[in-house]
Amino acid sequence: MAQITVTKEGLEKLNSELDYLKNVKRIEVKEALRIARGFGDLSENSEYDEAKDEQAKVESRISELEDKVFENTVRGGKRKRITKRSN
């Protein structure tokens, strides 16, 4: 991924969204999957399909944000490399 340049505030927004997705949204999606599994046959379960789609979107965005945070440069300051967080 190409290195991007962000302000300190922009970096804070990226980290805030990443934190929300990892610590709130992931848990919500996990719960939605658990509930949907309880509806029975997964092959004809639209709630399960929707939850799996949402899970894929969330995980994709987490990966994208981790890459942006890892490969950033803060404008107006020294290069600031942030270690990629893993969960």
N, C-alpha and C positions, 0 to 999 in steps of 0.2 A: 504494500500500500504506500502511496506517495505521502510524504510528510506534509502536514498541514500547519498553518500558522493560526493561532488563536490568541485572544486577549486572556488575561487572567480571569476575567468574568466569564468568558466563553468556556474556559477550561472548567471553571466551577459548575457551570450549567451542564457540561458533558458528564462530569463526575456525579452531579446530583441525579441526572436521569439514569445513569448507570446504577447508582445505589438504589434508586426506586425500583428499577426493573429486576435487580438481583434479590432485593430484600422484601419487596411487596408483591410485585406483579407475578414473579415466579411462583410464589406461594399461592396466590389466587388461582393461577392456571392449574397448579398441582391439585388444588381442592376441586376445581371444576372437573378435572379428569377423574378424580376419585368418585365424585357424585355421578358423572356420566357412566362410569363403569357399572354402577349399581342399577342402571336401567336395563341391563341384560345384553343380548346379542350385539356385539360390537360391530358386526358387519352391516347392520341396518340401524345404527345408532347415530343420528345426526348431531346430537349433543356432544358425543365423543369426538366425532369428526371435527366439529367446530373448535373444541378444546385443543385438539391436536394441532389444528391450523394456527390457533392463537399461540400455542407453545412454540411452534416453529418460528413465528414472527418475533416473539419475545427473545428467543435464543439467538436469532439472526441479528437483531438490534443490539443485544448485549455484545456479541462478537464484534460488530461494527464499531461500537463505542469504545470497547477495549483497545481496538487497533488505533482509533483516533487519539485516545488518551496516551497510549504508549508512544506513538510517533509524532508528538506535537512539538511545536516551538512557540514559546510565548512571545508575542510582539512587544517590542520595547524593552526587552530584557535579555538575559543570557539564555542560552538553550536550556530547556528544562525537560529532562526525560523522566517520565513517570513509569515506574515498573508496572507491568501488566498484572492486574489482580486476577486471581483465579478463585473459583468457588467449588 
